Amino acid sequence: MTLPSAPADDDTTEVLKVPDFRRLWAANGFRYAASEVAGFALPITALLLLHAPPLAMSLIFACSRAGFLTIGLPAGVWIDRWRKKPVLIWADVVYMVAFGSVPVAYFLDVLTVAQLVVVALVVSLAGVFFDVAHSSVLPYVLPRRRVADGNARLQTSETTIQAISPSVAGVLTQSIAAPVLYCFAALFHLTSVLTLCRIHPQGDDTRAEARTEKRFRREITDGVRVLLRQPLLRLLLNQAALNNIGAGIILAMLPVFLLDEIGISPWMFGLLSTLGALAGLATSLVAPRLRRRFGEIRMTLIFSALAPFAVVAAPVGGIFRSAAVPLVALAEILIGIAIVGRSVSTAGLRARVTPNEYMGRVTAAYSVVVQGATPLGALAGGAIAGHWSTSTALWVGGAAMATPLVLLLLSPLRRFRTLPAEWEV
C-alpha cells in the first residue's frame, strides 16, 4: 500500500512557513517549556522542601525516565496503528493533570515524596506517547528530505527554551514556592493542546486502520529487527545507550551535589543550567552549517568525542570544592555544546534510513534502549552515592560516558564523511 506523503516543496522553503509544522513546532515549544519548568522545580521541591535523601532523588529521577523502559515497545506498535494527532493531544492532557496535582497537594499540605515519584512516572509514560508520535508525525507534515531541517528548528527552539526557563524559574523561586511552578507547566500543556488541535497531518488518517490484522508481537519484532539490522541505527543505538547510562548518573546526582552538599541557592542552580543551555543554543546555530560543510558522520564523531571531556569538570569540583561552582559551570557549557552538536549532526539520519511504516516502532525500540538506560544509570548513581559518595558517583558517570567514543572510533563509519547513499530508503 502506498501512503500519502506530506505536500512537496522545494529545498529552499523555510520549514516554519509550512503551517502544520509551524503549529507542531509551537506545541512542542510549549511542551518543552513545561518540561523545563517542572524539571527545575522537581529537585528544589524534593530536596529543599521535602528533604529527600540521595536514594529517593535517584528514584524520582529514574521514574521520570522510566516510560520507554516499561511501555516503549508496545507504544511504538500502537502509534504506528493510531492517528498521531489524538495521541499528541491526549498525552498533553495527561501531562497537564499530573503537573496540576502538585500545587493542589502543596496548598492542601499533603505533598509527599511518594506523590512526586508517581507524578514523575505518569509524566514519563505520557512522554513516551508524545515523543514517539511527535517523531512519527514529522514525515506527514514535511517532505522526507525536509525532516532534518524540521528537526534542526525543533532543536534550536528547545535549546532556546532550555536557556531561558531555568533562570526564570530560579528567580521565581525567590518569591514563590517551587511546587507553584507546576501551575505554569500545566498551563503550558493546555496551550499545547489548543495548538495541536489545529494541525492536519496528510496521510496520517489512513494509518489508523492499517495492519490491524497483524499480530502484536510480530509488529514489535519487525521494529526491533529493522533497528538492529541497519548498521547506522545499530551504532547510534549502542553509542547513545552507553552515553545515557553515564548521563543518568550525573543528572541524578548533580542536583544533590550542588544544592545539598555545596549548598548553592536555587537561582544559582538555575543560572548554571542556563549557561549550558546558552552554549547549546550557540552550537545549534552554527552546527547545521558545520554539518553541511564537514558531513554529519564526521560531526557526530567530533561532538561525541567532546562529551567525556565535558563531564570531567563536574567530579573535579568534588575535589576542589571552593572552585566547584565555576567547574560545574564549565562542565555545563561543554555538555551543552556536546549534546546539541551531536543532536544536530545526527538530525534526520534515522528518518532517512527508516521506512515510514516502521517509523513509530523503530523510534520506540530505539528509545526503549536509549532512554531506558538513563533511569538505570540514575538508580546506579543513587546506590553509588549511598555506599560511597556523590563525588564518586559523578566520576563513575564520567567514565561511562567515555565508552561510546571507543565504539565510534572502532566503527567502519569513521571512514565516511556523510551518510552512504545505499543506506537511505
Secondary structure, 3 states (H helix, E strand, C coil): CCCCCCCCCCCCCCHHHCHHHHHHHHHHHHHHHHHHHHHHHHHHHHHHHCCCCHHHHHHHHHHHCCHHHHHHHHHHHHHHHCCHHHHHHHHHHHHHHHHHHHHHHHHCCCCCHHHHHHHHHHHHHHHHHHHHHHHHHHHHHCCHHHHHHHHHHHHHHHHHHHHHHHHHHHHHCCCCCHHHHHHHHHHHHHHHHHHHCCCCCCCCHHHHHCCCCCCHHHHHHHHHHHHHHCHHHHHHHHHHHHHHHHHHHHHHHHHHHHHHHHCCCHHHHHHHHHHHHHHHHHHHHHHHHHHHHHCHHHHHHHHHHHHHHHHCHHHHHHHCHHHHHHHHHHHHHHHHHHHHHHHHHCCCHHHHHCCHHHHHHHHHHHHHHHHHHHHHHHHHHHHHHHHCCHHHHHHHHHHHHHHHHHHHHHCHHHHCCCCCHHHCC
